[in-house]
């Protein structure tokens, strides 16, 4: 499997977890996540006006990739806190396409996305850094993937960032051609 496709998160939940962890590799998940906003800003600034253009009808534009990463940060902000504060809380899944289609159409200005994403991401990294390692093993019960620790979820987000950054790069390349 390459970096352009991933296992279905619902049909192959453990494969999806492994895939995101593979994209992170041995890198520090906090460092990877700390660089995501700047990487998206740079990509979108360089790309110019075509960043909102979808490369195909059911594929996301570069800005929609940022919208999804922002949505994921909103969801993960709650999940991290539920897992750390409660004993094995339920963690519901969400349909990422519905969120992009229903919450981001028309796509809001990029600065609105960053205004939400950047402080949430900073707060989530700060939470990670101040959480003792033994508490990072606390788990929630994900509705699609089963038991998922705070550690696993946070590391998966590093791979998730990399996947959607590459998707945004491909979207921009496709609409330039």
N, C-alpha and C positions, 0 to 999 in steps of 0.2 A: 504494500500500500504506500502511496506517495502523499505528499503534503497538499494535494489538490482535492482529495476526497477523504471522507472519514466514514467509519462504520455508522450505521443508523443508531442514533442514541436510544431509541426505544426498542428496535428489533435486535440490537446487539449491544446492550448497555455496558457489559464488561469490556467488549472490544472498543467501544467509544472511550471508556476510561483509559485503557491502555494506549490508545492512539494519542489522546491529549497529553498523557505523560511522556510518550515518545517524543512529541514535539517540544516539550520542555527539556527533555534530556536531564543532564546533571546540573543544569543552571539553577541559580537561586530564584525561586518563584517570586519573591518580593522584588528583586532587582528587575526581572523581566517585566513584571506588572508596573513597576515604577516608570519604565520607559515607554509604555504603550501610548499614552496621550501625546507625548512629543513625536513619536513615530507617526501616529495618525495625522497630527498637525502638519508635519513635514510633507507627508504623502499628499494630503489634500491641497496644501498650498501650491505644491509643484504641479499638480494635475490641472488646476484651473477650473473652468466653468463646467466641464463635463462630469464632474464627480457625482452628480445626482442622476446621471443617465444609467439605466439598467442595460447590461450587455445582452440580455435576453429577457423575455417576458417574466419568467419565474426565478430569475437570478437577481440578487441584490446589487444595487449600485454601491460605490465606495462609501457614500454617506450613510446608506442603509446598513452597511457593515458596522460603521461606528455606532449607529442607532442600536443595533443588536448588542454590541459589546456594552453599551450603556445600559440597556435593559438587563443584561446578564449581571451587571454590577449592582443594579437595584435589587434583583432577586437574591444574589449572593450575600449582600449586606444583611438581609434578614436571615438567611440560612445560617451564616456564620454565628450570628448572635443567638439564634434558637438553639443551635448545637452546643454552644458554650454555656448557655444559661439553663437549659432544660435537659432532662434525661431522655435520650433517644426520641427526640421530637419527630413527628412526620414532616417530610419535606416534599411538597408537591412539585410536580413537573409543570412545564408550560410549553405551549406551542410557539416556537420562535417566529414562525412565519405569520401567525395571527397577530403577534405583538407588532411586528414590523408593518404589516398591512393595515392594522386597525389603529395603532398608536402613532404611526409616523407617516401618514398620508394626508395631505402632502408632507413631504419631509421638511422638518423644521430647519431653521438656519443652523449651521454647524456650531456656531458659538453657543446656542442653547443646549446642544448636546454636551459640549465640553463643560458648560456651567453646571451640569448635573454630574457628569462622569468624573471630572477631576477631583472634586472634594470627597465624593463617595470612595473613589479609589484610594485617596490619601488616608481616609479614615480606616478603610479596610486593611491597608498595609500597616498602619500604626497599631491596629488591633492585633494583627499577626505578630508583629515585633514584640509586643508586650505580653503576649500569651506564653506562659511556660510550656515547654515541649510536652510534658505529660498531659496537659489539657488539650493539646492539639489532637490527641487520640480520641477525644469524645466523638460520638457518632450520632447522626440523625438517620432516620429511615426514609430514604428517597423512594418515592412511589414507583419509579421505573428501574432504579439501579440497586435497591436494597440498602444495606448499611453503608454509610459514607462518612468517613471521619472528616473533621475540620482540616486536618493536614492534607488528606487526599483532595478535598474540594478546592483548597487554596492552590495546591500544586496544579490541579487540572486547569485552573483559570489562567495560569501562565501559558500552557499549551493552547488553550482556547483563544487567548490574545493572538498568539502566533498564527493560528489557523485563519482567523478572520482578517488579520493584517494582510496575509498572503492573498486571501480572497479579494480584498479591496484592491490590491495591486493588480490582480488579474482582471478585475472589472474595469479599471482605468485603462489597462492595455487593450482590452477588447473594444472599448468605445473610441479609442484613438485610431484604430485600424480602419 
